[in-house]
Amino acid sequence: MKGKVVIPVVFILLGILVILAPTVIFPVCAEVMACTYTKKVEIGLGILLILLGAVSIFPDERVRLGISISLAGIGALIIAAPLGWIGVCGSNMMTCRIATRPLLLVLGILTVAAAAIQILLILKRNAGSDIS
């Protein structure tokens, strides 16, 4: 039971950090630039991460497996947004490039890793049963 609650809480905390990273922890430029759009996308992805993390607490293993796969995709999008899907400022002196982008990359990697762990745990628990 502990694993069924711990990993969803990790997703919720990661979602909060994804929202706070470009807004509070390392705020991006106030001007309308690529990092501004990355910030907006990351806020949306953070909200999805929180919502799906909360929903993944429910006990149905098939639902949890599907949500975990979705969360891995969200983690990939968290990584892709600052890397080039949208991008950040071009200057190497800007906070968004030297601090916000690396933090978002780490948060995205942690999201994908947590999703992979949850998928493996679900598959391991249901190795003998038909999960489909």
N, CA, C and O atoms as a DFTB+ gen file, in Angstrom:
528 C
 N C O
     1  1       0.826      -1.198       0.000
     2  2       0.000       0.000       0.000
     3  2       0.864       1.253       0.000
     4  3       0.505       2.264      -0.604
     5  1       2.020       1.180       0.691
     6  2       2.868       2.364       0.794
     7  2       3.300       2.859      -0.582
     8  3       3.290       4.063      -0.835
     9  1       3.683       1.933      -1.486
    10  2       4.104       2.300      -2.831
    11  2       2.982       2.897      -3.654
    12  3       3.220       3.673      -4.579
    13  1       1.754       2.530      -3.311
    14  2       0.600       3.048      -4.044
    15  2       0.316       4.498      -3.684
    16  3      -0.399       5.187      -4.411
    17  1       0.865       4.969      -2.574
    18  2       0.638       6.353      -2.163
    19  2       1.900       7.197      -2.325
    20  3       1.812       8.380      -2.654
    21  1       3.060       6.608      -2.100
    22  2       4.310       7.374      -2.116
    23  2       4.588       7.955      -3.501
    24  3       4.872       9.147      -3.624
    25  1       4.512       7.140      -4.529
    26  2       4.844       7.623      -5.871
    27  2       3.841       8.685      -6.348
    28  3       4.271       9.678      -6.934
    29  1       2.523       8.527      -6.128
    30  2       1.618       9.616      -6.490
    31  2       1.929      10.928      -5.763
    32  3       1.794      12.007      -6.341
    33  1       2.342      10.835      -4.505
    34  2       2.730      12.050      -3.774
    35  2       3.970      12.668      -4.409
    36  3       4.090      13.891      -4.481
    37  1       4.892      11.827      -4.870
    38  2       6.082      12.326      -5.568
    39  2       5.661      13.093      -6.827
    40  3       6.206      14.157      -7.117
    41  1       4.682      12.548      -7.578
    42  2       4.193      13.245      -8.769
    43  2       3.583      14.599      -8.410
    44  3       3.804      15.590      -9.106
    45  1       2.827      14.634      -7.336
    46  2       2.204      15.893      -6.914
    47  2       3.277      16.917      -6.549
    48  3       3.184      18.080      -6.943
    49  1       4.292      16.494      -5.801
    50  2       5.385      17.409      -5.433
    51  2       6.172      17.860      -6.665
    52  3       6.547      19.028      -6.769
    53  1       6.423      16.942      -7.592
    54  2       7.122      17.319      -8.827
    55  2       6.285      18.329      -9.618
    56  3       6.829      19.281     -10.176
    57  1       4.977      18.126      -9.667
    58  2       4.100      19.072     -10.365
    59  2       4.176      20.464      -9.757
    60  3       4.232      21.464     -10.474
    61  1       4.178      20.521      -8.436
    62  2       4.300      21.822      -7.757
    63  2       5.635      22.473      -8.106
    64  3       5.692      23.672      -8.380
    65  1       6.712      21.681      -8.096
    66  2       8.030      22.231      -8.432
    67  2       8.108      22.679      -9.889
    68  3       8.752      23.685     -10.188
    69  1       7.464      21.952     -10.798
    70  2       7.453      22.356     -12.208
    71  2       6.754      23.704     -12.363
    72  3       7.184      24.535     -13.162
    73  1       5.692      23.926     -11.615
    74  2       4.994      25.220     -11.661
    75  2       5.856      26.321     -11.057
    76  3       5.935      27.423     -11.600
    77  1       6.502      26.020      -9.934
    78  2       7.286      27.042      -9.226
    79  2       8.627      27.358      -9.903
    80  3       9.150      28.462      -9.752
    81  1       9.178      26.406     -10.638
    82  2      10.509      26.601     -11.232
    83  2      10.594      27.866     -12.095
    84  3      11.470      28.695     -11.847
    85  1       9.727      28.050     -13.093
    86  2       9.867      29.255     -13.927
    87  2       9.136      30.484     -13.387
    88  3       9.251      31.575     -13.945
    89  1       8.384      30.303     -12.299
    90  2       7.614      31.436     -11.782
    91  2       8.189      32.025     -10.503
    92  3       8.195      33.244     -10.338
    93  1       8.676      31.174      -9.586
    94  2       9.123      31.647      -8.283
    95  2      10.591      31.315      -8.021
    96  3      11.365      32.188      -7.629
    97  1      10.979      30.050      -8.238
    98  2      12.335      29.619      -7.888
    99  2      13.369      30.321      -8.759
   100  3      14.282      30.961      -8.238
   101  1      13.236      30.210     -10.077
   102  2      14.097      30.911     -11.035
   103  2      13.196      31.576     -12.070
   104  3      13.018      31.039     -13.163
   105  1      12.625      32.733     -11.745
   106  2      11.664      33.369     -12.664
   107  2      12.282      33.692     -14.017
   108  3      13.429      34.129     -14.108
   109  1      11.499      33.466     -15.060
   110  2      11.962      33.778     -16.411
   111  2      11.687      35.239     -16.718
   112  3      11.098      35.953     -15.907
   113  1      12.113      35.677     -17.888
   114  2      12.003      37.070     -18.307
   115  2      10.552      37.560     -18.260
   116  3       9.615      36.801     -18.509
   117  1      10.396      38.824     -17.941
   118  2       9.066      39.424     -17.939
   119  2       8.645      39.808     -19.361
   120  3       7.457      39.932     -19.658
   121  1       9.640      39.993     -20.233
   122  2       9.343      40.325     -21.626
   123  2       8.808      39.093     -22.348
   124  3       9.036      37.960     -21.926
   125  1       8.095      39.336     -23.442
   126  2       7.563      38.215     -24.212
   127  2       8.686      37.643     -25.071
   128  3       9.073      38.209     -26.093
   129  1       9.192      36.498     -24.614
   130  2      10.264      35.795     -25.304
   131  2       9.955      34.310     -25.241
   132  3       8.927      33.918     -24.687
   133  1      10.814      33.485     -25.791
   134  2      10.586      32.040     -25.796
   135  2      10.404      31.500     -24.384
   136  3       9.567      30.628     -24.151
   137  1      11.187      32.017     -23.446
   138  2      11.088      31.508     -22.072
   139  2       9.725      31.812     -21.451
   140  3       9.263      31.071     -20.583
   141  1       9.082      32.887     -21.884
   142  2       7.741      33.207     -21.389
   143  2       6.755      32.132     -21.809
   144  3       5.908      31.718     -21.017
   145  1       6.862      31.680     -23.050
   146  2       5.968      30.636     -23.535
   147  2       6.305      29.286     -22.891
   148  3       5.411      28.489     -22.607
   149  1       7.586      29.040     -22.667
   150  2       7.987      27.824     -21.973
   151  2       7.386      27.820     -20.569
   152  3       6.905      26.790     -20.098
   153  1       7.416      28.964     -19.909
   154  2       6.835      29.076     -18.567
   155  2       5.354      28.717     -18.592
   156  3       4.883      27.972     -17.732
   157  1       4.621      29.235     -19.562
   158  2       3.185      28.944     -19.644
   159  2       2.930      27.459     -19.872
   160  3       2.034      26.879     -19.258
   161  1       3.708      26.851     -20.744
   162  2       3.553      25.420     -21.008
   163  2       3.902      24.608     -19.762
   164  3       3.199      23.654     -19.429
   165  1       4.973      24.975     -19.077
   166  2       5.392      24.240     -17.885
   167  2       4.349      24.354     -16.770
   168  3       4.146      23.401     -16.018
   169  1       3.700      25.489     -16.658
   170  2       2.631      25.635     -15.669
   171  2       1.500      24.658     -15.992
   172  3       0.982      23.987     -15.099
   173  1       1.124      24.579     -17.254
   174  2       0.087      23.632     -17.661
   175  2       0.488      22.191     -17.417
   176  3      -0.313      21.389     -16.937
   177  1       1.727      21.862     -17.747
   178  2       2.215      20.503     -17.520
   179  2       2.294      20.189     -16.029
   180  3       2.014      19.063     -15.616
   181  1       2.671      21.172     -15.224
   182  2       2.705      20.986     -13.773
   183  2       1.317      20.714     -13.205
   184  3       1.151      19.871     -12.324
   185  1       0.325      21.434     -13.718
   186  2      -1.056      21.207     -13.274
   187  2      -1.500      19.794     -13.651
   188  3      -2.109      19.097     -12.839
   189  1      -1.197      19.369     -14.886
   190  2      -1.529      17.999     -15.295
   191  2      -0.828      16.969     -14.418
   192  3      -1.418      15.952     -14.054
   193  1       0.411      17.230     -14.088
   194  2       1.184      16.323     -13.241
   195  2       0.536      16.189     -11.863
   196  3       0.434      15.086     -11.326
   197  1       0.103      17.301     -11.303
   198  2      -0.565      17.276      -9.997
   199  2      -1.881      16.503     -10.085
   200  3      -2.151      15.641      -9.249
   201  1      -2.692      16.805     -11.085
   202  2      -3.994      16.145     -11.217
   203  2      -3.854      14.641     -11.453
   204  3      -4.515      13.843     -10.789
   205  1      -3.003      14.259     -12.390
   206  2      -2.826      12.839     -12.673
   207  2      -2.140      12.111     -11.519
   208  3      -2.418      10.939     -11.266
   209  1      -1.249      12.805     -10.826
   210  2      -0.630      12.217      -9.638
   211  2      -1.665      11.925      -8.572
   212  3      -1.618      10.879      -7.924
   213  1      -2.604      12.849      -8.387
   214  2      -3.675      12.644      -7.402
   215  2      -4.597      11.506      -7.827
   216  3      -5.009      10.699      -6.994
   217  1      -4.920      11.435      -9.106
   218  2      -5.810      10.387      -9.598
   219  2      -5.130       9.021      -9.549
   220  3      -5.806       8.001      -9.418
   221  1      -3.803       8.989      -9.654
   222  2      -3.102       7.702      -9.678
   223  2      -3.091       7.008      -8.314
   224  3      -2.563       5.903      -8.190
   225  1      -3.657       7.634      -7.307
   226  2      -3.776       7.006      -5.992
   227  2      -4.864       5.932      -6.009
   228  3      -4.835       5.009      -5.195
   229  1      -5.821       6.045      -6.929
   230  2      -6.925       5.087      -6.984
   231  2      -6.414       3.679      -7.232
   232  3      -5.387       3.494      -7.886
   233  1      -7.130       2.678      -6.707
   234  2      -6.592       1.322      -6.678
   235  2      -6.632       0.515      -7.974
   236  3      -5.904      -0.472      -8.081
   237  1      -7.431       0.878      -8.942
   238  2      -7.531       0.067     -10.156
   239  2      -6.193       0.081     -10.896
   240  3      -5.732       1.130     -11.345
   241  1      -5.580      -1.092     -11.016
   242  2      -4.241      -1.207     -11.595
   243  2      -4.189      -0.792     -13.064
   244  3      -3.194      -0.216     -13.504
   245  1      -5.237      -1.073     -13.823
   246  2      -5.244      -0.696     -15.241
   247  2      -5.263       0.826     -15.387
   248  3      -4.591       1.384     -16.254
   249  1      -6.041       1.488     -14.532
   250  2      -6.085       2.953     -14.564
   251  2      -4.727       3.513     -14.166
   252  3      -4.218       4.433     -14.806
   253  1      -4.144       2.962     -13.114
   254  2      -2.831       3.426     -12.652
   255  2      -1.758       3.228     -13.725
   256  3      -0.875       4.070     -13.893
   257  1      -1.842       2.118     -14.442
   258  2      -0.869       1.857     -15.504
   259  2      -1.009       2.887     -16.623
   260  3      -0.008       3.424     -17.098
   261  1      -2.218       3.160     -17.040
   262  2      -2.448       4.163     -18.085
   263  2      -2.015       5.556     -17.661
   264  3      -1.419       6.298     -18.442
   265  1      -2.319       5.902     -16.424
   266  2      -1.907       7.215     -15.905
   267  2      -0.384       7.299     -15.841
   268  3       0.194       8.340     -16.153
   269  1       0.264       6.212     -15.439
   270  2       1.728       6.209     -15.348
   271  2       2.367       6.424     -16.715
   272  3       3.360       7.141     -16.839
   273  1       1.795       5.803     -17.733
   274  2       2.305       6.004     -19.093
   275  2       2.111       7.465     -19.501
   276  3       2.996       8.061     -20.116
   277  1       0.963       8.038     -19.163
   278  2       0.709       9.457     -19.457
   279  2       1.688      10.358     -18.715
   280  3       2.178      11.344     -19.265
   281  1       1.967      10.013     -17.468
   282  2       2.901      10.817     -16.678
   283  2       4.313      10.765     -17.256
   284  3       5.040      11.757     -17.203
   285  1       4.703       9.625     -17.802
   286  2       6.008       9.540     -18.466
   287  2       6.039      10.477     -19.674
   288  3       7.045      11.141     -19.924
   289  1       4.939      10.528     -20.417
   290  2       4.852      11.453     -21.552
   291  2       4.912      12.906     -21.118
   292  3       5.548      13.729     -21.776
   293  1       4.259      13.221     -20.021
   294  2       4.317      14.588     -19.492
   295  2       5.751      14.924     -19.080
   296  3       6.221      16.037     -19.317
   297  1       6.441      13.973     -18.470
   298  2       7.845      14.191     -18.113
   299  2       8.688      14.488     -19.340
   300  3       9.558      15.358     -19.308
   301  1       8.433      13.766     -20.418
   302  2       9.165      14.013     -21.666
   303  2       8.872      15.409     -22.199
   304  3       9.771      16.074     -22.713
   305  1       7.631      15.858     -22.083
   306  2       7.282      17.218     -22.530
   307  2       7.916      18.283     -21.639
   308  3       8.301      19.349     -22.120
   309  1       8.025      17.997     -20.337
   310  2       8.694      18.932     -19.422
   311  2      10.148      19.118     -19.850
   312  3      10.691      20.220     -19.767
   313  1      10.771      18.036     -20.306
   314  2      12.154      18.098     -20.786
   315  2      12.224      18.817     -22.133
   316  3      13.111      19.641     -22.354
   317  1      11.295      18.507     -23.026
   318  2      11.349      19.026     -24.396
   319  2      11.091      20.527     -24.483
   320  3      11.686      21.202     -25.323
   321  1      10.229      21.055     -23.646
   322  2       9.856      22.474     -23.759
   323  2      11.054      23.416     -23.678
   324  3      11.220      24.236     -24.581
   325  1      11.896      23.347     -22.649
   326  2      13.020      24.275     -22.595
   327  2      14.180      23.906     -23.521
   328  3      15.022      24.752     -23.824
   329  1      14.230      22.649     -23.972
   330  2      15.358      22.211     -24.809
   331  2      15.238      22.617     -26.267
   332  3      16.245      22.649     -26.974
   333  1      14.063      22.921     -26.727
   334  2      13.972      23.283     -28.130
   335  2      12.575      23.228     -28.703
   336  3      12.301      23.838     -29.736
   337  1      11.678      22.496     -28.036
   338  2      10.292      22.475     -28.497
   339  2       9.781      23.913     -28.496
   340  3       9.147      24.352     -29.455
   341  1      10.057      24.643     -27.417
   342  2       9.758      26.070     -27.344
   343  2      11.054      26.837     -27.139
   344  3      11.339      27.793     -27.860
   345  1      11.834      26.418     -26.161
   346  2      13.136      27.028     -25.921
   347  2      13.152      28.046     -24.804
   348  3      12.147      28.277     -24.130
   349  1      14.301      28.645     -24.622
   350  2      14.512      29.728     -23.662
   351  2      15.318      30.811     -24.366
   352  3      15.599      30.705     -25.560
   353  1      15.683      31.834     -23.639
   354  2      16.451      32.933     -24.224
   355  2      17.772      32.423     -24.811
   356  3      18.318      31.418     -24.356
   357  1      18.264      33.118     -25.808
   358  2      19.498      32.723     -26.462
   359  2      20.755      33.104     -25.698
   360  3      21.810      32.507     -25.910
   361  1      20.658      34.082     -24.819
   362  2      21.827      34.569     -24.092
   363  2      22.215      33.609     -22.970
   364  3      21.367      33.161     -22.198
   365  1      23.493      33.303     -22.894
   366  2      23.993      32.431     -21.830
   367  2      24.032      33.122     -20.474
   368  3      24.353      32.482     -19.472
   369  1      23.717      34.396     -20.418
   370  2      23.737      35.153     -19.166
   371  2      22.356      35.233     -18.508
   372  3      22.235      35.737     -17.391
   373  1      21.340      34.753     -19.174
   374  2      19.974      34.867     -18.666
   375  2      19.671      33.748     -17.667
   376  3      20.119      32.614     -17.832
   377  1      18.904      34.088     -16.633
   378  2      18.531      33.120     -15.606
   379  2      17.798      31.926     -16.193
   380  3      17.991      30.791     -15.755
   381  1      16.953      32.187     -17.187
   382  2      16.181      31.088     -17.761
   383  2      17.095      30.047     -18.408
   384  3      16.759      28.863     -18.438
   385  1      18.216      30.468     -18.912
   386  2      19.134      29.532     -19.574
   387  2      20.061      28.840     -18.588
   388  3      20.347      27.652     -18.742
   389  1      20.537      29.565     -17.572
   390  2      21.538      28.986     -16.668
   391  2      20.930      28.328     -15.426
   392  3      21.614      27.571     -14.737
   393  1      19.670      28.602     -15.134
   394  2      19.080      28.030     -13.917
   395  2      17.732      27.343     -14.167
   396  3      17.536      26.197     -13.762
   397  1      16.808      28.036     -14.830
   398  2      15.468      27.478     -15.019
   399  2      15.505      26.237     -15.897
   400  3      14.912      25.214     -15.553
   401  1      16.191      26.317     -17.020
   402  2      16.245      25.175     -17.944
   403  2      16.843      23.932     -17.287
   404  3      16.246      22.861     -17.389
   405  1      18.007      24.026     -16.610
   406  2      18.536      22.819     -15.957
   407  2      17.594      22.245     -14.893
   408  3      17.464      21.028     -14.765
   409  1      16.939      23.127     -14.134
   410  2      16.008      22.646     -13.114
   411  2      14.834      21.909     -13.758
   412  3      14.420      20.857     -13.271
   413  1      14.302      22.451     -14.841
   414  2      13.193      21.792     -15.529
   415  2      13.620      20.457     -16.130
   416  3      12.841      19.504     -16.151
   417  1      14.854      20.386     -16.618
   418  2      15.366      19.116     -17.147
   419  2      15.433      18.059     -16.050
   420  3      15.030      16.915     -16.261
   421  1      15.933      18.434     -14.894
   422  2      16.017      17.502     -13.767
   423  2      14.616      17.065     -13.337
   424  3      14.383      15.881     -13.094
   425  1      13.686      18.012     -13.244
   426  2      12.319      17.669     -12.849
   427  2      11.658      16.746     -13.871
   428  3      10.931      15.826     -13.496
   429  1      11.904      16.984     -15.144
   430  2      11.357      16.117     -16.184
   431  2      11.940      14.713     -16.111
   432  3      11.214      13.729     -16.254
   433  1      13.245      14.618     -15.889
   434  2      13.894      13.317     -15.767
   435  2      13.359      12.570     -14.548
   436  3      13.104      11.367     -14.615
   437  1      13.189      13.281     -13.436
   438  2      12.636      12.651     -12.237
   439  2      11.197      12.178     -12.467
   440  3      10.792      11.141     -11.942
   441  1      10.439      12.929     -13.241
   442  2       9.062      12.537     -13.554
   443  2       9.044      11.259     -14.380
   444  3       8.282      10.337     -14.088
   445  1       9.877      11.204     -15.407
   446  2       9.949       9.999     -16.236
   447  2      10.416       8.808     -15.399
   448  3       9.889       7.705     -15.542
   449  1      11.400       9.026     -14.530
   450  2      11.916       7.946     -13.688
   451  2      10.843       7.440     -12.722
   452  3      10.675       6.232     -12.560
   453  1      10.118       8.360     -12.080
   454  2       9.056       7.958     -11.154
   455  2       7.954       7.203     -11.889
   456  3       7.414       6.226     -11.370
   457  1       7.623       7.656     -13.094
   458  2       6.609       6.949     -13.892
   459  2       7.091       5.552     -14.259
   460  3       6.321       4.594     -14.194
   461  1       8.347       5.428     -14.640
   462  2       8.903       4.117     -14.989
   463  2       8.888       3.183     -13.785
   464  3       8.572       2.000     -13.914
   465  1       9.227       3.714     -12.620
   466  2       9.194       2.901     -11.397
   467  2       7.773       2.437     -11.112
   468  3       7.547       1.274     -10.777
   469  1       6.823       3.348     -11.245
   470  2       5.427       2.970     -10.978
   471  2       4.946       1.930     -11.993
   472  3       4.243       0.991     -11.622
   473  1       5.310       2.083     -13.244
   474  2       4.921       1.095     -14.265
   475  2       5.513      -0.269     -13.928
   476  3       4.816      -1.282     -13.988
   477  1       6.788      -0.299     -13.578
   478  2       7.433      -1.570     -13.235
   479  2       6.807      -2.211     -12.003
   480  3       6.626      -3.428     -11.966
   481  1       6.473      -1.409     -10.995
   482  2       5.830      -1.949      -9.794
   483  2       4.460      -2.538     -10.117
   484  3       4.110      -3.607      -9.619
   485  1       3.698      -1.854     -10.937
   486  2       2.371      -2.352     -11.324
   487  2       2.510      -3.655     -12.100
   488  3       1.794      -4.619     -11.829
   489  1       3.418      -3.688     -13.051
   490  2       3.608      -4.900     -13.846
   491  2       4.114      -6.063     -12.994
   492  3       3.724      -7.211     -13.210
   493  1       4.978      -5.767     -12.030
   494  2       5.497      -6.802     -11.140
   495  2       4.382      -7.365     -10.260
   496  3       4.280      -8.579     -10.086
   497  1       3.544      -6.483      -9.705
   498  2       2.433      -6.927      -8.855
   499  2       1.437      -7.783      -9.628
   500  3       0.795      -8.666      -9.059
   501  1       1.313      -7.522     -10.919
   502  2       0.311      -8.207     -11.731
   503  2       0.930      -9.171     -12.736
   504  3       0.340      -9.450     -13.779
   505  1       2.115      -9.679     -12.423
   506  2       2.823     -10.553     -13.357
   507  2       2.015     -11.806     -13.689
   508  3       2.037     -12.256     -14.835
   509  1       1.312     -12.371     -12.732
   510  2       0.551     -13.593     -12.974
   511  2      -0.871     -13.361     -13.437
   512  3      -1.525     -14.285     -13.919
   513  1      -1.358     -12.134     -13.297
   514  2      -2.750     -11.857     -13.670
   515  2      -2.825     -11.165     -15.017
   516  3      -1.822     -10.699     -15.556
   517  1      -4.026     -11.109     -15.543
   518  2      -4.257     -10.454     -16.834
   519  2      -4.638      -9.001     -16.569
   520  3      -5.772      -8.714     -16.184
   521  1      -3.694      -8.084     -16.775
   522  2      -3.949      -6.661     -16.490
   523  2      -4.703      -5.992     -17.629
   524  3      -5.290      -4.928     -17.432
   525  1      -4.702      -6.589     -18.817
   526  2      -5.382      -5.979     -19.951
   527  2      -6.790      -6.286     -19.881
   528  3      -7.557      -5.866     -20.747
